[in-house]
């Protein structure tokens, strides 16, 4: 049993890049002491290393971006399609890097004077051939496992843009910790965008709720709307109602 858990633990860390101890405890339903013992065992293999509050993968063979959370693929497509309906003409929008957000361009109607800001390679490639869309790109270093551009150099350019809407992804969504992700290199971009955008739309399937990872880039009550899949925990539905956050449950048609 323990050997199987150690292998699953190692695979999980390599799949997500950087994860917190709390996330690992929640996911594997074990105590923090157990996780610490397992991590110490894995450290001897030299495939992971400790970081503040968690661990990070040293593997160069991470699970491909397009293969992550494949069981939620239908939900992600439905969420992206629903979120695309909130985009209007004459807007500057940010589309985050993520397995849900990257599908939005498939469903965007042809809109006048639409500008897309992104750091995601799939969004860049999809928008590059659309003449009615103006494209702005941030990030100066390519991160293959998330198919995104990261890095702090040049982020000051965001100060001059008025971002109407930001369509954000998150690894975990928690009332206490807010919108979280596990990637230190993507954190600064997400944080700056969340601070700048007039309206934040969170795109996250219901499996992300009640989980928190290493870094919080925005409090949950800063979100205007959440587009998710059926099955959101009742406490989150109640929280959204109390905080005037609109909750949309997208279903595959």
C-alpha positions as CSV (number, residue, x, y, z in Angstrom):
1,X,0.0,0.0,0.0
2,X,2.7,2.5,1.0
3,X,4.8,1.7,-2.1
4,X,1.8,2.3,-4.3
5,X,1.1,5.6,-2.5
6,X,4.8,6.7,-2.9
7,X,4.6,6.1,-6.7
8,X,1.2,7.9,-6.9
9,X,2.7,10.7,-4.9
10,X,5.7,11.1,-7.1
11,X,3.6,11.0,-10.3
12,X,1.3,13.7,-8.8
13,X,4.2,16.0,-8.1
14,X,5.7,15.5,-11.5
15,X,2.3,16.2,-13.1
16,X,1.8,19.4,-11.3
17,X,5.3,20.8,-11.1
18,X,5.0,22.4,-7.6
19,X,2.5,21.5,-4.9
20,X,1.9,22.3,-1.3
21,X,2.0,19.9,1.6
22,X,-1.7,20.7,2.4
23,X,-2.7,19.9,-1.2
24,X,-0.9,16.5,-1.0
25,X,-2.6,15.8,2.4
26,X,-6.0,16.6,1.0
27,X,-5.5,14.7,-2.3
28,X,-4.1,11.5,-0.7
29,X,-6.2,11.8,2.5
30,X,-3.3,11.3,4.9
31,X,-1.8,13.3,7.7
32,X,1.0,15.8,7.3
33,X,3.4,13.6,9.2
34,X,2.7,10.8,6.7
35,X,3.3,13.1,3.8
36,X,6.5,14.4,5.3
37,X,7.8,10.8,5.7
38,X,6.9,10.0,2.1
39,X,8.5,13.1,0.8
40,X,11.7,12.3,2.7
41,X,11.7,9.0,1.0
42,X,11.3,10.5,-2.4
43,X,14.0,13.1,-1.7
44,X,16.5,10.3,-1.6
45,X,15.7,9.5,-5.3
46,X,16.7,13.0,-6.3
47,X,13.6,13.6,-8.5
48,X,12.0,16.3,-6.2
49,X,13.2,19.0,-3.9
50,X,11.6,20.9,-1.0
51,X,10.4,24.5,-1.5
52,X,8.7,26.8,1.0
53,X,5.5,25.1,2.1
54,X,5.7,22.3,-0.4
55,X,7.8,20.4,-3.0
56,X,8.7,20.8,-6.6
57,X,9.5,18.4,-9.4
58,X,13.0,18.1,-10.8
59,X,11.9,15.9,-13.6
60,X,12.2,17.0,-17.2
61,X,9.5,14.5,-18.2
62,X,6.4,16.1,-16.8
63,X,3.0,14.8,-17.9
64,X,2.0,16.8,-21.1
65,X,-0.2,19.8,-20.6
66,X,-2.9,18.4,-22.9
67,X,-3.1,15.1,-20.9
68,X,-3.8,16.6,-17.5
69,X,-7.2,16.1,-15.9
70,X,-8.4,14.3,-19.1
71,X,-11.4,13.0,-17.2
72,X,-12.8,16.5,-17.0
73,X,-12.3,17.3,-20.7
74,X,-16.0,17.5,-21.5
75,X,-16.6,19.8,-18.5
76,X,-13.7,22.0,-19.5
77,X,-15.1,22.4,-23.1
78,X,-18.6,23.3,-21.7
79,X,-17.1,25.8,-19.3
80,X,-15.0,27.5,-22.1
81,X,-18.1,27.7,-24.3
82,X,-20.2,29.3,-21.6
83,X,-17.4,31.8,-20.7
84,X,-17.0,32.9,-24.3
85,X,-20.5,34.3,-24.2
86,X,-19.3,37.0,-21.7
87,X,-16.9,38.5,-24.2
88,X,-18.0,41.6,-26.0
89,X,-16.6,43.9,-28.8
90,X,-14.4,46.9,-28.1
91,X,-12.8,45.1,-25.1
92,X,-9.4,44.2,-24.0
93,X,-9.5,40.8,-22.3
94,X,-7.0,38.5,-20.7
95,X,-7.2,34.8,-21.3
96,X,-5.1,32.8,-18.7
97,X,-3.0,29.8,-19.3
98,X,-4.9,26.6,-18.5
99,X,-6.5,23.5,-19.8
100,X,-10.0,25.1,-19.5
101,X,-9.3,28.7,-20.7
102,X,-7.4,27.6,-23.8
103,X,-10.6,26.4,-25.4
104,X,-12.3,29.7,-25.3
105,X,-11.3,30.8,-28.8
106,X,-13.1,27.9,-30.3
107,X,-16.4,29.5,-29.2
108,X,-15.8,33.2,-29.5
109,X,-18.2,35.0,-31.9
110,X,-16.7,37.4,-34.4
111,X,-16.6,40.7,-32.5
112,X,-15.4,44.2,-33.5
113,X,-12.2,45.6,-32.0
114,X,-11.5,42.7,-29.7
115,X,-8.0,42.6,-28.2
116,X,-6.7,39.5,-26.4
117,X,-3.9,39.6,-23.9
118,X,-2.4,36.2,-23.0
119,X,0.7,34.2,-22.1
120,X,-0.6,30.9,-23.5
121,X,0.8,29.4,-26.6
122,X,-2.4,27.7,-27.7
123,X,-4.3,31.0,-27.5
124,X,-1.6,32.8,-29.4
125,X,-1.6,30.2,-32.2
126,X,-5.4,30.3,-32.4
127,X,-5.6,34.1,-32.4
128,X,-2.7,34.6,-34.8
129,X,-4.8,33.8,-37.9
130,X,-7.9,35.8,-36.8
131,X,-7.7,39.1,-38.5
132,X,-10.4,40.7,-36.4
133,X,-8.5,40.0,-33.2
134,X,-5.6,42.1,-32.0
135,X,-3.1,40.1,-30.0
136,X,-0.9,41.2,-27.1
137,X,1.6,38.7,-25.5
138,X,3.3,38.8,-22.1
139,X,6.1,36.6,-20.7
140,X,9.6,36.3,-21.9
141,X,10.4,32.6,-21.2
142,X,8.6,29.6,-22.6
143,X,7.5,26.9,-20.1
144,X,6.9,23.7,-22.1
145,X,4.9,21.7,-19.5
146,X,2.2,24.4,-19.3
147,X,2.6,25.7,-22.9
148,X,2.8,29.2,-21.5
149,X,5.2,32.1,-21.4
150,X,6.3,33.2,-17.9
151,X,8.8,35.6,-16.3
152,X,8.6,39.0,-14.6
153,X,10.6,40.9,-17.2
154,X,8.2,43.3,-19.0
155,X,5.3,43.0,-16.7
156,X,5.4,46.8,-16.2
157,X,3.7,47.1,-19.6
158,X,0.5,45.9,-17.9
159,X,0.3,49.3,-16.1
160,X,-0.7,51.1,-19.3
161,X,-3.5,48.7,-20.3
162,X,-7.1,48.8,-19.1
163,X,-8.1,45.2,-18.9
164,X,-11.9,44.9,-19.1
165,X,-12.2,41.2,-18.3
166,X,-9.8,38.5,-17.1
167,X,-10.7,34.9,-17.7
168,X,-8.7,33.1,-15.1
169,X,-7.7,29.5,-14.3
170,X,-6.8,28.0,-10.9
171,X,-5.3,24.8,-9.6
172,X,-7.4,25.1,-6.5
173,X,-10.3,27.2,-5.3
174,X,-10.7,27.8,-1.6
175,X,-12.8,30.1,0.6
176,X,-9.8,30.5,3.0
177,X,-7.0,30.6,0.4
178,X,-8.8,32.0,-2.6
179,X,-7.6,31.3,-6.2
180,X,-4.4,29.3,-6.0
181,X,-1.8,27.8,-8.3
182,X,1.3,25.7,-7.9
183,X,3.7,27.4,-10.3
184,X,5.9,30.1,-8.9
185,X,6.8,31.4,-12.3
186,X,3.2,31.9,-13.4
187,X,2.1,33.3,-10.0
188,X,3.3,36.9,-10.6
189,X,1.5,37.2,-14.0
190,X,-1.8,35.9,-12.5
191,X,-1.5,38.2,-9.5
192,X,-0.8,41.3,-11.6
193,X,-3.7,40.6,-14.0
194,X,-6.1,39.9,-11.1
195,X,-5.2,43.3,-9.6
196,X,-5.6,45.2,-12.9
197,X,-8.7,43.6,-14.4
198,X,-12.1,45.4,-14.0
199,X,-13.9,42.1,-14.0
200,X,-12.6,38.6,-13.0
201,X,-14.2,35.5,-14.4
202,X,-13.0,32.2,-12.9
203,X,-13.1,29.2,-15.1
204,X,-12.7,26.0,-12.9
205,X,-14.5,22.7,-12.9
206,X,-16.1,21.6,-9.7
207,X,-13.3,19.2,-8.7
208,X,-11.1,22.3,-8.0
209,X,-13.3,23.6,-5.2
210,X,-12.2,23.0,-1.6
211,X,-8.5,22.6,-2.6
212,X,-5.6,25.0,-2.2
213,X,-2.1,24.9,-3.6
214,X,1.1,26.7,-2.9
215,X,0.4,30.3,-4.0
216,X,-2.7,32.5,-3.7
217,X,-2.9,35.0,-6.6
218,X,-6.4,36.5,-5.7
219,X,-9.0,36.3,-2.9
220,X,-12.1,34.5,-3.9
221,X,-14.4,37.5,-3.1
222,X,-12.6,39.5,-5.8
223,X,-14.2,37.3,-8.5
224,X,-17.3,38.7,-10.2
225,X,-18.4,35.4,-11.7
226,X,-17.5,31.7,-11.7
227,X,-18.1,29.4,-14.6
228,X,-17.9,25.8,-13.5
229,X,-19.4,22.3,-13.9
230,X,-22.3,20.8,-11.9
231,X,-21.3,19.6,-8.5
232,X,-20.1,22.7,-6.7
233,X,-20.1,22.1,-2.9
234,X,-23.0,23.7,-1.2
235,X,-20.8,25.8,1.0
236,X,-19.3,27.4,-2.1
237,X,-22.7,28.0,-3.6
238,X,-23.8,29.7,-0.4
239,X,-20.6,31.8,-0.2
240,X,-21.1,33.0,-3.8
241,X,-24.6,34.1,-3.0
242,X,-23.5,35.9,0.1
243,X,-20.7,37.7,-1.7
244,X,-22.8,38.5,-4.8
245,X,-20.6,36.3,-7.0
246,X,-22.6,34.9,-10.0
247,X,-22.2,31.1,-10.3
248,X,-22.8,29.6,-13.7
249,X,-22.8,25.8,-14.0
250,X,-22.1,24.9,-17.6
251,X,-23.3,21.5,-18.9
252,X,-22.4,19.8,-22.1
253,X,-25.2,20.0,-24.7
